[in-house]
């Protein structure tokens, strides 16, 4: 079963954000666009490159009204320690959510049960709390924040323009399509 168009399941977690430990629930993912990015573990190799890339692009996500949540099965205490000791992670201004019980990883179907770690899962959630994009990578494959930003813009465009769709390589301001009988076989 696909998670696309399903509502985020209830959860309670603690995040390290702006120098504090803060509660995070599914309610925090409603009322605005959200991106939830799962990664395997703190103090690893590919993970800081991805979180740093998101940090470098965070202002662009914020301009679109998007909050990012980084999630691993580490505790919020580990997130703080990593933030305090890594120059790359020190740039992170979005919440780093601890999921030591793996509730979130299970809810989003990214948990590697035998390892207690999450796969690299990316989820774009609309203001109603529905998952609109779901990508899951093998843990050896890093993600690109610029490509994620493009996909968020496409999701927002489609949501704001019913009856239109964004073709491959669509960028903000480019032409969209209006599916109709007249287009069948003409693209």
N, C-alpha and C positions, 0 to 999 in steps of 0.2 A: 504494500500500500504506500502510495506517495504522500509526503507531508504537504505538498503544494495545496494551497487554499484551505488548509486545516488551521484551526486556532491554536495558538501556543498553550500548552498544558500548564496548569497551576504549578508554581514552585516558589520556594523561599530560599534565598542565598545571601551571602555576604560578599561585598566587593571592596577592593581597595581603590579609592577614588579621591583625588585631590588631598592626599595626606590623611585620609580618614577611612575608617571601616564603616560602610553604609549598607543598609538592607536593600535587596533587589528582589522584586517579584514580577510575575507576569503582567501585573498592572502597570509597571514601569515601561513596558513595551507597547503600551496603548496610547493613543492620542498624538502620536508622531511616528515617523518612519524610524525603524531600528534595524541595525545590522548586528547579528550575533555571530561571532567568529570563534569557533572552537579550535584549539591547538593542543598538541599532546602534553607538553609539560614546560614548566619554568626551567631556567638554567640549561637550556638545550641549544640547538644549533640553527635550524631553519626558523624556529619560532620567533627569536628576536628580530630576524630580518623582516618577517611579515608584520609583526607588531610595530616595529620601527617605521616600515613603509606606511602603515595605516596612520601612525602618529604624524608622519610628514604630510599626509593628505587630510588630516582630521579637520582642519579649517574648511576645506572644500565640502566635506560631508556636513559640517555644521551649517554652512550657508544654505544647504538643501533641507535643513530641519531634521537631520538624521543624527541619532545617537548610536555610537558603536559600543558593543560590549564584548570584551575578550574573555573567553571562558576556557579554563582547564580544570582537570580534576585535582589540582593542587589546592591548598587552603589559601584564604585571603592573607594569612600571615606570610606564606611563601611569596605571594605576589608583592607584598610590601618589601620583603628582604631583597627580591630580585630588582624591584624599582630602585631601592637604595644602593644597589651595588653595580648595576649595569648602566653605562652611559646611554645605550640605545633605549632601554626600557624606561629610563628616567624621563625621556621625551613623551611618554604615553600620558595623555590627559583624559582619556576615556576610562570608564570603569573596567577593572580586571576582576572578574567574578570567580570566586572559589566554588568548586563543585566536588568536595571530597567524598560525598556520598554517591556521586555520579548520577544523581537524579536528572540534572539537565542533559547530560550526555545520553542517557537512556531516552528521555523525552524527545530529543532531536535525532535519535537513532544513529549516533556516532560513536557509541562506546565500544571499545575493544575489551570485552569482558575479561579475557584471560590476562590482560595487561593492566587493566584499571585506568587506561588512558583513552583520550578521545582521538578520533581521526580528525583531519583538517576539514571541518565542516563550516560552510558559510551560508547564512540564512538572512534574507531580506524580508522584513515583516512590515506590513502596512499599518496605518494608524488604528485599524480595527482589530489588530492582533493576529492577522492571518499571514501565514508564510507564503510569500510570492516568488521567492527564488530559493533554491536549495542546491548547493554543490558540495560534494564530498570527495576529497582527494586522498590518495595514499599519503602517508606521512612524509615521504621523501620528496613530495612535490609542493613547492612553495607557491603562494598566491600573489597576485598583483593588485595593489590598491587602486591603481588607475583604471584597470578593467572593471573592478567592482564598482567604482564610482560611475562608470558608463552604464552599467547594468542597473544601478539604483535610479539614475536619471531616466532610463527607459521604463522601469517599473512605475515611476512617478508619472511619466508622460501618459502611459497607457491608462493608468488610474484616472487621470484628469481628462482624458479624451476617449470616452467610450466609443467603440466602433472603429478605432484606429489601432494599428499594430506597428511595432518597430522591426524593420527587417535586419538582417545580418549587418554588422558593422555600423549600425545606426549610431549617430552622435547627436548631441543636443543641437537642435536647429535644422537637422537634416530632414529630408522627406520621409514621411511615413506611408503606410498602406491602409486602404479601407477595403477589407475583404468583401468581395461581392461575386456574384455569378459571372460578371463581365471579366473578372481577373483570372478566372480558372483557365489554366493552360497558357496564359500570356506573360508569365513572369519567368 
